[in-house]
């Protein structure tokens, strides 16, 4: 899940827990090898090997680990964690042994070792490569002890925190800024673009306090002085990104020691949260006008460009709030050479665009935000594929997916109705297609939330609920759990759902024959042959099934994790192209797509994989949609595009009420879907290359943050979501209530009804 990272079932099925040693530190600390070998022994169930490794690490590094532990009174900062690597690895080795003892039924010895790890190394952290984050050995050890003692704590209660709203002593003199009045646009549409301010004082008055170039008015604002005196501005500005004290957050970010482009972006978010949309648009537009070249860095230290996101933010606000009567035209920012993690060669080309206030709500802007006046596509000029499923490009450059001679917009989800308490780590996870009775046919909606199936809550099943929602597609993989062909045939016959079927193509070492520590090497002939055989087996088995929509290769392989696609992207994409050609040689009737992680290495994909028909990616950028994604895929590849995963959690942290969190999840999905829709064929302001999206996910899965009996409300990884974190166990369009009626009870969430409106519209 940008670097979008998430745990998925496959990772744990093949490697045990995903808490592997940090590979980045292998060359700096020999204990990392012991941890890696320990995980491999755990996967084999080899207790003797783990015991020998634990004895070795304690004998040679135990004293140093205790010395490092004695220096800490809290978790070390992320930038200093390698200074405590020995301590972390010793604690992790103990954890690995205790986990295997637990799985093998030796609970008392497991508890002893877990307790030792907790007491001796309370600030130790393991590395989770699938998330790109660290995890607390103490926390996970205590969760295991609780589980063995039959203690499964409820989710942490949500407490409502009062929200303050920015009160501006010096608001802007206009709702919408006409920058032509205050300066000159120099060299628009080039890499030498610059906005020259002529009437600085007048522009400052127009935008209002805090918005560039008006910073002086902040310090004149009596509310600022009051908030400062009350101590509400103490701490880092980053601590205010998710604060409900929006008034303090605005002042903190307006005066933060960050580049103006970053400051304005976060001020825009604060104004959005306060429903001050005109001020938010001013912030975002000021980035585009003044600071299009601003560079920032994500949590994973990958480049991020606020100006491109600002364009998408303005578009999002206008889509969601037609009552503002705003129109945004002509803005486009291209950042050449931006598909790697090296910004030194970036070239920014800027068209700043204009925002204007309309006299009436435009015909294109209506309450739901989905009915738009379309443009003519023109005649077909290009076709990809010869079967009943193929792509067509029209004279205006737009693309459509065609199924049985009709346009098909993917309205999909991932589906894995996992029973609460099951976990791939414990080997208890079952193949959902083999469950009997199957929740796909007997799940029921607990409309009143009483946890009881009342007479007016029939067992209609997930597939029926999906059909009512307007869904038409499921995304599944043929490995390691084998799809049930009969089950899928029945699904297609009764509900008409089609399947995007994928092969992991060596991600998590699946299909390549490599072990976890070795990882898939896309230049290794044996690995390549194994993966080719895996894909061929999938295609041969399912190519004649009517439910197949297309083939999907990989799952964020470009991010690495038990494969070297991140280190050898050219080799990976060349291999992807060879696989695509092989598929087409035996099945010319279905398109082939890739599942990338966002747009990292998009340029390399564009050059190396011409035989892949469509570009798909898992993209999590925010409630506004996918930013420059459609534009960049179009410019670099010229191919149709879709989103293979997107979504948000229904839990947003302790500072947001349950009702507000559900509202935020629904709004996030709506914003994402409208971005997909507005960039599909026929819409005048989009790229016209979007062919749909796959929402992540249908149902909450409780195992994803370690303890499968607990609906965990702790998150370790920051993310572009309402609460600021990946609450990975809460991404379901539907919930499982308190888990006692799993996997059949369905807790309705607002996002379900949002999709029922969006996906059943005339579009």
Buried (B, 14 or more C-beta within 10 A) or exposed (E): BBBBBBBBBBBBBBBBBBBBBBBEBBEEBBBBBBBBBBBBBBBEEBBEBBBBBBEBBBEBBBEEBBEBBEEBEEBBEEEEBBEBBBBBBBBBBBBBBBBBBBBEEBBEEBBEBBBBBBEBBBBBBBBBBBBBBBBBBBBBBBBBBBBBEEEBEEBEEBEEBEBBBBEBEBBBEBBBBEBEEBBEBEEBBEBEBBBEBEEEEEBBBBBBBBBBBBBEBBEEBEBBEEBBEEEBBEEEBBEBBBBBBBBBBBBBBBBBEBBBBBBBBBBBBBBBBBEBBBBBBBBBBBBBBBBBBBBBEBBBEBBBBBBBBBBBBBBBBBBBBBEBBBBBEEBBBBBEEBBBBEBEEBEBBBBBBBBEEEEEBBEBBEEEBBBBEEBEBEEEEEEBBEBEBBBBBBEBBBBBBBBEEEBBBBBBBBBBBBBBBBBBBBEEBEEBBEBEEBBBBBBBBBEEEEEEBEEEBEBBBBBBBBBBBBBBBBBBBBBBBEBBEEBBEBBBEEBEBBBBBBBBBBBBBBBBBBEBBBBBBBEBEEBBEBBBEBBBBBBEBBBEBEBBBBBBBBBBBBBBBBBBBBEBBBBBBBBBBBBBBBBBEEBEBBBBBBBBBBBBBBBBBBBBBBBBBBBBBBBBBBBBBBBBBBBBBBBBBBBBBBBBBBBBBBBBBBBBBEEBBBBBBBBBBBBBBBBBBBBBBBBEBBBBBBBBBBBBBBBBBBBBBBBBBBBBBBBBBBBBBBBBBBBBBBBBBBBBBBBEBBBBBBBBBBBBBBBBEBBEEEB
